[in-house]
Amino acid sequence: MGAAGKRAVFMHGIAPGRIERQAGHSNFKAVFEDPPAAPQTRGSVSHPMESGTDVRGGWRNRSQGT
């Protein structure tokens, strides 16, 4: 456990309600805050991508025993 974790445990022993509110608020912001928008692309539904359409990595060969 790092210094921040030890500090949180210590502070939770002193003021558990306040620490839980702060942790809940920061976790809510981290999970539900709007992320930055992805860059606009032509997409792949109407206009298929020129790259990334092949199967690679060798997994087919291993599953077929070759």
Stockholm file with secondary structure:
# STOCKHOLM 1.0

chainA/1-66         MGAAGKRAVFMHGIAPGRIERQAGHSNFKAVFEDPPAAPQTRGSVSHPMESGTDVRGGWRNRSQGT
#=GR chainA/1-66 SS CCHHHHHHHHHHHHCHHHHHHHHHHHHHHHHHSCCCCCCCCCCSSSSCCSSSCSCCSSHHHHHTTC
#=GC SS_cons        CCHHHHHHHHHHHHCHHHHHHHHHHHHHHHHHSCCCCCCCCCCSSSSCCSSSCSCCSSHHHHHTTC
//
